[in-house]
Amino acid sequence: MGRLDSKIAIVTGGGRGIGRGISLVLAREGADIAIADIDIESANRTATEIRDLGHRAIVVRTDVSDPGSAAASVAKTIEDFGRVDILVNNAGVAGGSIGVAVTEEDWDACYQVNLKGIWIMSRAVVEHLRQNGGGKIVNIASIAGRRGDAALIHYSASKAGAINLTQSLAIQLGRSNINVNAVCPGLLWTDMWRGLEGKLARNADPAVVEQRRMFDAYIQSNCPLQREQWPEDIGQAVAFFASEDARNITGQSLNVDGGIVMN
């Protein structure tokens, strides 16, 4: 038996990268998954993997920055599965610019998706969770939200906001038996970091990017455990927060980063 047997989870941005890892771990723990994503092709591939594990999966095109889209996503999940028990706010963006060249558009995108998107999706599901006697919300923040970053100032600020929002929602929703926690990933070699590797190294040539020089050098210099993290590592932390093992934990943010940031 899994810790999440018969539970229904919505995972935003659940089609690839960290979101895919979360979706698969939750499925292995017994949950059925609604993948709420704008990348339908990736979401469909991950849904197939979940079904191969013997669990139900649906794909719902969702823009977390759009209240109407968020509400429709929750409604579709309830229509297909009967209820929602868990919301994982994973969808996130880093933007296409860094450092002093960060654009206003990237600031707005990080705010709309990484921060406001958490509030929009949470608001869309809260009344349903209340009516069902409670539930779990898990937000994916970042160790970038723990401290400033000159290259990713817009991303870091949005993730710091996500950590604070997690605490505020935990206070607001605790009386409704809704636990709200966050996971702060460290360094994972996902598509997001491939893009950052090219920018930080000032060389976006695919062959150079895949050598991961800056990524690996940062891990060697800053990670006590001397190893990168994987999407499934984040998924395991999410599964814990989503389970009854964490029933008396709320408003917390857990670093899963090999010790890069210690609180």
N, C-alpha and C positions, 0 to 999 in steps of 0.2 A: 504493500500500500504506500502511496505517495502522500506527502504532507498536504497536497492540494487536491486530493481526489474530489471529483464532482464540482470543483470550483470553476467559475467563468471569469476569464481575465481579458481585459482590453489592453493591448500593448501598442502605444503610438510609435510610429517609426519602426515597427516590428519586423520589417522585411529583410533588413540586411544589417551588417555590422553588429554593434552591441545589441540592437533590438532583436536581431535574429537569434543571438545567443540567449537572450532573456526568454524569448518565445519558446525555444526548444527546451530550455531547462524547466520552465513552468509546465510544459506539456509532459515532460518526463516525471514531474512530481504529481501528475494526475489531472491537470487543468485542461479545459478546452479554451481555445484562444481566438479572439477577434483581433486580427492584425489591421490596425488603423493607420493607413499610410498613403502618401501621395505617389509613391513608386509602386505601381500595381504589379509590374512584372516581377520585381524582387519579392513582393509580398506573396504573390501566387506560388513562387518557388518554395518559400518557407512554409506556406500553408500545406503544400504537398508533403514536405518533410514531417510536419506535425501529424498529418493523417497517416503517414507511414508508421508513426509511433503508436497508432491506434486511438488517436484523439481527434475530436472535431476541431475544425478551423474554418473561419470565414475571413474574407478580405473585404474591408470597407474603405473606399477612398475617403480620406480625411485630411483636411487642412486644419491643423490645431489652432491656427490664428484666426479662424473664421467661426464665430459662435454658432451659426446655422449649420455648418458642416460638422462641428463637434456634437451638437444635439442630435443630428441625423445619424451619426455614427453610433451613439449610445442607443438610440431608438432601434436601429437595425440589429444591434447585438441582442437587445432584449427580445425583439421579435423572433430572432432565430434560435436563441439559447434559453429564453425565458427569464433571464436575470443577469445582473453583473455583480460579482463579488470583489473583484480586484481591478484597479486601474493603475497601469504603469505609464507614467509620463516620461517617455524616452525620446521622443522626437526632438532633434536639435540641429542647429547649423553653426558653422564657424565663420561663414562669409568668405569672400574672395580676396580680401585685403588684410594687411598686417602692419604693425608698427605705426609710424607717423603717417603712413598712406591709407590708414583705415578710413573708409568712406562712410558718409551718413547713411547710405543704403544698407551697408553691412551692420551698422549700429542698430538700425530699425529692424532688420531681419532677426538679429540675435535677440532683441527685446521681444518682438512679436512671437517668435517660436519658442525660444529657450525659457522665457519667463512668463509672459502673458499667456502663452499656449498652455502652460500648466494650470493657470487659474481658469482659463476657458474650459478645458476638458474636465477639471475637477468640479466646476460649477455645473456642468452638464450632467454629471453622474451623481452628485451628492444627494439630491432628493430621493432618488431611487435607492441608494444605499441606506438612507435613513429609514425608508419604508420597510426595508428588508432587515432592519435591526442592526445594521453596521456593515463594515467592510474595511478594505485596506487600499490606501493610496501610496504608491512608491514613486518618488520623483528621481530622475537621473540628473544629478548635478555634475560636479567635476572638482578635482583638486585645484583646478584653475580658479574656482570660486573661493578657495581658502586664502589665497594671497594674490597680489597683483602680478601682472605679466605685461611687460612693455610691448611685446609683439602681438598679444591677443587681448588688448585692453577691453574691447567691446564684448568678446566672448567671456572673459573672466568676470566682468561686471554683471553680465546676465546670469552666470552661474552662482555668483555670490547672492544675487537676488533670489535664485531658486532655493538656496539653502535657507534664507530668511523666510521666504514664503512657506516652505515646509513647516517651519516652526509656528508661523501664524495660523496656518490651516489646522495644525495639530491642536492648538489651543481652541480654535473656533469649533472644531468638529468632535472633540473628545467626548462631550456629553452625548453625542449620537453614536458612540461606540465605533467611531471611524478612526483607525490608526493612520497617521501620515508620517512617513519617514523618507529619507533620501539616501541614495548611494552615490559616492563621489569616485568615479573611475580615475585611474592613473593614465598610463600610456598604453594604448592599444593600437596595433597596426591595422587600422581600418581605412576605408576610402577617405574619410575626413583627414586622417593623419598623412595619407599619401599626398593629398593636396598641400598640406602644411609643410611637408618635407621639401617639396619643390620650391615653395616660397621662402622658407627659412634658409635653405641652402643656396637660394638664388639660381637654381638650375632645375627646371621642370622636365628635363629629358627623362622619359620613362625608365631608361636603363639606369640612370643615375639615381632616380627616386627609389627604385627597388633595391638599391644597395643599402638603403636605410642608414646612411652614415651618421646623420645628426640624431636620428631616433635612437640608435644603439649607443651612441656616445653619451647621450643624456642619461640613459638607463645605467650605463656603467659608472657614470660620475655621481648620480643622485639617488639611485635605488639601492637600499641596503640589501635586499634579497637578490639583486643583480639579475633580474629577469623581467620581461614584459608581462603585461596582463592580457587576458583573453576574454572575449565576450562571455564565455561560459562562467568565468570568475564573477562577472557582474551579475549574471543570471542567478548564481547560487546565493548571492547576498540578497537579491530581490526576492527569491523564493523564501528565504528566511523571514524577511519582513512581511511577506504576504501570508505567512502561515501562522497558526496558533502558537507556535514556539515564541513569537514576538508579540503576544497579545498585550503585554504590559510595557511595550516599548513604543513611544511616539515622540515626534518632534526631533528625532535624532538623524544625524548625517554620518554615514560610515564610509571611511576611505578604503578603497580596494585598489591599492597602488604600490604594493611591495615595500611600503615604508617611506615613500618619497616625502610625504607630508605626515607629520605626527601631531595629534591634538591631545 
